[in-house]
Amino acid sequence: MWPSPGRCSSWPRPPETRPDIAAAPAPIRIGYCLSLTGSLADNGRSARLAHEIWRQDVNSRGGLLGRPVEFVRYDDEGNADNVPRIYERLIDEHDVDLVIGGYGTTDSG
């Protein structure tokens, strides 16, 4: 039989209640869209690769403002009509901390 938590001072507590274990900081979530398919897909994939290299570098150095960086990314399919809906979704559904714009005129819809 296991001891009850109220009767044993060394009972393990969950990490969120232990003062000696700091909670990991919440990530900074950056949302954006790229043309990963469609006529601008080659450029979009190159930009995605550059973003991932940047994210890995920043996170390997302790993150941004001490917080890890995460991306929430959508494919706009090279269609400017998709862009407003994507950014609404990033803000309303994914609650990102920051949105960044695209690199071309197609995704500035």
C-alpha positions as CSV (number, residue, x, y, z in Angstrom):
1,M,0.0,0.0,0.0
2,W,1.3,3.5,-0.9
3,P,1.5,6.2,1.7
4,S,-1.1,8.9,1.4
5,P,0.3,12.4,0.5
6,G,-1.0,13.9,3.7
7,R,1.0,11.5,5.9
8,C,4.3,11.5,4.2
9,S,6.4,14.7,3.9
10,S,8.6,13.2,1.1
11,W,5.6,12.4,-1.1
12,P,6.5,13.4,-4.6
13,R,4.6,16.4,-5.8
14,P,3.7,17.3,-9.4
15,P,6.4,19.6,-10.9
16,E,4.0,22.6,-11.1
17,T,3.7,22.6,-7.3
18,R,7.4,22.1,-6.6
19,P,9.3,25.4,-6.0
20,D,12.6,23.7,-6.9
21,I,11.5,23.0,-10.5
22,A,10.8,26.0,-12.7
23,A,8.1,25.7,-15.3
24,A,9.4,25.9,-18.9
25,P,8.6,29.3,-20.4
26,A,5.8,29.3,-23.0
27,P,7.0,29.5,-26.5
28,I,6.7,32.6,-28.6
29,R,4.4,31.5,-31.4
30,I,4.9,33.2,-34.8
31,G,2.2,32.8,-37.4
32,Y,2.4,33.4,-41.1
33,C,1.6,32.0,-44.5
34,L,3.8,31.1,-47.5
35,S,3.1,29.8,-51.0
36,L,4.2,26.2,-50.5
37,T,2.2,25.1,-53.5
38,G,1.2,26.9,-56.6
39,S,3.2,29.1,-58.9
40,L,5.4,30.5,-56.1
41,A,6.1,27.2,-54.3
42,D,9.9,27.1,-55.0
43,N,10.3,30.5,-53.4
44,G,8.0,29.6,-50.5
45,R,10.0,26.4,-49.7
46,S,13.2,28.3,-49.8
47,A,11.7,30.9,-47.3
48,R,10.4,28.1,-45.1
49,L,13.9,26.6,-45.0
50,A,15.4,29.9,-44.0
51,H,12.8,30.4,-41.3
52,E,13.6,26.9,-39.9
53,I,17.3,27.6,-39.9
54,W,16.7,30.9,-38.0
55,R,14.3,29.2,-35.5
56,Q,16.8,26.4,-34.8
57,D,19.6,28.9,-34.3
58,V,17.6,31.1,-32.0
59,N,16.3,28.2,-29.9
60,S,19.8,26.7,-29.6
61,R,20.9,30.1,-28.1
62,G,18.1,30.1,-25.5
63,G,15.2,31.4,-27.5
64,L,13.8,34.8,-28.0
65,L,13.5,36.8,-24.8
66,G,14.3,33.5,-23.0
67,R,11.4,31.7,-24.7
68,P,11.6,29.0,-27.4
69,V,10.2,30.0,-30.8
70,E,7.5,28.0,-32.6
71,F,6.0,28.6,-36.0
72,V,2.4,28.2,-37.0
73,R,2.5,28.2,-40.8
74,Y,-0.1,27.8,-43.5
75,D,0.1,27.3,-47.2
76,D,-1.7,30.1,-49.1
77,E,-1.4,28.1,-52.3
78,G,-0.2,31.2,-54.1
79,N,-3.7,32.6,-53.9
80,A,-4.0,36.1,-52.4
81,D,-7.7,35.4,-51.7
82,N,-6.7,32.8,-49.1
83,V,-4.4,35.2,-47.1
84,P,-7.0,37.2,-45.0
85,R,-8.7,34.0,-43.9
86,I,-5.3,32.5,-42.9
87,Y,-4.4,35.5,-40.8
88,E,-7.8,35.5,-39.1
89,R,-7.3,31.9,-38.3
90,L,-3.8,32.5,-36.9
91,I,-5.0,35.2,-34.6
92,D,-8.5,33.8,-33.6
93,E,-7.9,30.1,-33.5
94,H,-4.2,29.7,-32.9
95,D,-3.7,32.8,-30.7
96,V,-0.2,33.4,-32.0
97,D,1.9,36.1,-30.3
98,L,3.1,37.6,-33.5
99,V,2.2,37.5,-37.2
100,I,4.7,38.2,-40.0
101,G,3.9,39.0,-43.6
102,G,4.9,37.3,-46.7
103,Y,7.7,38.2,-49.1
104,G,5.7,38.8,-52.3
105,T,2.8,40.7,-53.6
106,T,0.6,37.6,-54.0
107,D,0.3,37.1,-50.2
108,S,-0.2,40.7,-49.3
109,G,-4.0,40.3,-49.9
